Amino acid sequence: DTGVSQDPRHKITKRGQNVTFRCDPISEHNRLYWYRQTLGQGPEFLTYFQNEAQLEKSRLLSDRFSAERPKGSFSTLEIQRTEQGDSAMYLCASSLVTGQNEKLFFGSGTQLSVL
Amino acid sequence: QKEVEQDPGPLSVPEGAIVSLNCTYSNSAFQYFMWYRQYSRKGPELLMYTYSSGNKEDGRFTAQVDKSSKYISLFIRDSQPSDSATYLCAMPSMDTGRRALTFGSGTRLQVQP
């Protein structure tokens, strides 16, 4: 399977715990994005990487959230001290930018439930 | 006002019907537009993208952009039960210098056999 892979698919945690998600992008893609999606809404941008550099963060990304992409390959998204409002689907997407064209390919997401 | 507005539906049609899905947007600087399809418990998958006003056709799907009205549409001909999904319009967000996408809230489509 050469698509974007996310792990785990589901995560249930108690409020206050830390969680970490992993994303493996399509291998030749240089950009990697994290989005969050709640029920009945479209995905909302959180952050993105160009290779290993984190170039942009959304205002949605509080200081409890941190993302890394070591060596420009896989990425991790960590949420510290989880809150019930963090419950959502966390989507990773990757893209290969050529000129003006950019097509995002999404993984199946990690569904987080904070109890 | 949201940057992108989309009727959430649900929209229920019989198999074989022509489906029209629509979005409006507020920022006239948007240059290209995308439609994604999202099945339940899956990530969105890119269906179509278009840069300019007018129509773009791909099989049973036609994307239409009217920049003067800030209105985009996706038409599905001969709809099939397998088309049942949520359809999301998306365009580059001006807040992030066009690097991230702003999505509509999605329209849920059900095609009845």
Contacts between the chains, C-beta under 8 A, distances in Angstrom:
chain1	res1	chain2	res2	distance
A	4	B	43	7.4
A	33	B	100	6.7
A	40	B	8	6.6
A	40	B	105	6.6
A	40	B	106	7.6
A	41	B	105	5.2
A	41	B	106	7.5
A	42	B	4	7.8
A	42	B	6	7.7
A	42	B	88	5.1
A	42	B	90	7.4
A	42	B	103	3.0
A	42	B	104	5.4
A	42	B	105	5.1
A	42	B	106	5.4
A	43	B	44	6.7
A	43	B	88	7.7
A	43	B	101	7.7
A	43	B	103	5.2
A	44	B	103	7.5
A	45	B	93	6.5
A	45	B	96	6.5
A	45	B	100	3.8
A	45	B	101	6.8
A	45	B	102	7.5
A	48	B	99	6.2
A	48	B	100	6.3
A	55	B	99	7.3
A	56	B	96	5.4
A	56	B	97	7.7
A	56	B	99	6.1
A	56	B	100	7.0
A	58	B	96	7.5
A	58	B	100	7.6
A	91	B	43	5.3
A	91	B	44	7.6
A	93	B	43	7.5
A	100	B	32	7.8
A	100	B	51	8.0
A	103	B	46	5.5
A	103	B	49	6.9
A	104	B	46	6.8
A	104	B	101	6.6
A	105	B	45	7.8
A	105	B	46	7.1
A	106	B	36	8.0
A	106	B	43	3.3
A	106	B	44	5.1
A	106	B	45	6.9
A	107	B	43	5.2
A	108	B	41	7.3
A	108	B	42	5.3
A	108	B	43	5.0
A	109	B	42	7.7
A	109	B	43	5.3
A	111	B	41	7.7
